Amino acid sequence: MRSEINKVKAGPTKEFFVSMITRDILLPDAIVELIDNSIDGIKRQKVSKYNDYYIHVNFDQESFKIEDNCGGIDLAIATDYAFVFGKPQEARDKEERVETTGTFGIGMKRALFKMGQEFEVSSKSKNSEFVLKVNVADWMKEDEWDFPLVSSDDTVNYDEKECGTTIIVTKLFSGISQSFHYNAFINEIINTVRRKTNSEIKNGLTITINGSKIEGSFLSIAMGGNVMPYKYTFDSNNITVMILAGISTETNPDKAGWYVYCNNREILSADKTSLTTWKDDSDNEGIKYHNDYATFRGFVFFTSKYPEMLPWNTSKTGIDSSSMIYKETRPHMIDAFKVITAELKKLAKLDEEIRTAITQDLKKQTPKEIHYYAATEISNRTNISFIDPYIRQFENEASKIPMTTISYKAELELVDKVKKALDVSKIIKMLA
């Protein structure tokens, strides 16, 4: 007879855990997670400019490698926190708070498990260094969840410029290896990295992929003359929210919509759905997207030293619309949306000649690149009206044109024929 049992096993298997954390993230986003870890290393050093830092990413069908000089991982942090699945509260309490993207404690591990069967992490910080190697298949067989250190030393003394981390993944999974072979997929990785790290690139950070330097590609809005953007900023529960909306000199409809960032990481791009402020196929109120709004650009920047409170999902690829801070922010986004789209509605209703003239003049305005650092320099302003001044301007110019009256007699029969042929009676009536 069995003795009394007072508990049942409920722990996850490694196979299930690894399968679940790698399933909901695409390879380009996994690579961005590793780049984000490097960027967080810079942020922890509290420097204002990133010109002295680099992140080099190289891959082929055999291996993936990322190396940086972004400060490294301290040995004590590596052994106690950095490789734990999930960020312990003890680690949160001990760390000095900065506006990082590291939140849930699974990003680096998820990326490594996503790509291959073996990985090595080596890192140098000011006073320590270590090398860690993992064979995933062997690790899966063990009950122990910890990773083995090949070597470690906490008696070293490195200069800041020597501090950094190198990660190498080998024995790539076949799907990953094949993806790294296709130029189209490589371009997708480059574009994803460029889009997600624009602000850091603008701030001086060098990122290369297979030897090619990634250049920033910034969105812009018109500023100058009659045109100024809407801007509203507020603080709530240790989070600063900055909302910026305006019109672009570029009329590409693919770029129209809302862009949302959490601690500089782009979470939402060119959104034109009810998740933000638009009307889609659901029964929500609002404006359904039309190419009349192709110049609309809206930006929301959430920043906080408590990244776990920001409104992003665990893979940092989408908005958690149930988040309280997002619920608090969305009405302010709607306010900004109504102001800018009201101006675009005015423009759409104008006579073609005036509308064309205004549009051409708007395109002459100097575009302002928009990223977090540029947005902070723009003054708060919510009372926006730029179409009315244009209308008055063109009306005033038209009123200054000298006019005269033409009057002469003609045979009534001939006049009636001309009126009938040209249908000028309506025009005469309008001018009367």
URNORBEL-V904249 format. One record per backbone hydrogen bond with DSSP energy under -1.0 kcal/mol. NH is the residue of the N-H (numbers start at 1). CO is the residue of the C=O. If there is no record, write none. Layout:
# URNORBEL-V904249
<<NH:CO> <NH:CO>>
This chain:
# URNORBEL-V904249
<<17:13> <18:14> <19:15> <20:16> <21:17> <22:18> <30:26> <31:27> <32:28> <33:29> <34:30> <35:31> <36:32> <37:33> <38:34> <39:35> <40:36> <41:37> <42:38> <43:39> <44:40> <45:42> <46:43> <50:203> <53:50> <55:206> <56:67> <57:208> <58:65> <60:63> <64:169> <65:58> <66:167> <67:56> <68:165> <69:54> <71:163> <78:74> <79:75> <80:76> <81:77> <82:77> <84:81> <86:84> <86:105> <92:88> <93:89> <94:90> <95:91> <100:98> <110:106> <111:107> <112:108> <113:109> <114:110> <115:111> <116:112> <117:171> <118:170> <119:134> <120:168> <121:132> <122:166> <123:130> <124:164> <125:128> <129:153> <130:123> <131:151> <132:121> <133:148> <134:119> <136:117> <139:135> <140:136> <150:131> <151:131> <153:129> <158:126> <162:159> <163:160> <164:124> <166:122> <167:66> <168:120> <169:64> <170:118> <173:115> <177:173> <178:174> <179:175> <180:176> <181:178> <182:179> <186:182> <187:183> <188:184> <189:185> <190:186> <191:187> <192:188> <193:189> <194:190> <195:191> <196:192> <197:193> <201:197> <202:198> <203:199> <204:201> <205:200> <206:53> <208:55> <209:212> <210:57> <212:209> <214:207> <221:368> <222:247> <223:366> <224:227> <227:224> <230:245> <231:381> <232:243> <234:241> <236:239> <239:236> <240:303> <241:234> <242:301> <243:232> <244:299> <245:230> <246:297> <248:295> <255:252> <257:296> <258:271> <259:298> <260:268> <261:300> <262:265> <263:302> <265:262> <267:260> <268:260> <271:258> <276:273> <278:273> <279:287> <293:290> <294:291> <296:293> <297:246> <298:257> <299:244> <300:259> <301:242> <302:261> <303:240> <309:306> <310:307> <312:310> <313:318> <316:313> <320:311> <321:319> <323:320> <327:323> <328:324> <329:325> <330:326> <333:329> <334:330> <335:331> <336:332> <337:333> <338:334> <339:335> <340:336> <341:337> <342:338> <343:339> <344:340> <345:341> <346:342> <347:343> <348:344> <349:345> <355:351> <356:352> <357:353> <358:354> <359:355> <360:356> <361:357> <362:358> <363:359> <365:362> <368:221> <370:219> <375:371> <376:372> <377:374> <378:375> <381:231> <384:382> <391:387> <392:388> <393:389> <394:390> <395:391> <396:392> <397:393> <398:394> <399:395> <401:398> <415:411> <416:412> <417:413> <418:414> <419:415> <420:416> <421:417> <422:418> <423:419> <424:419> <428:424> <429:425> <430:426> <431:427> <432:428>>
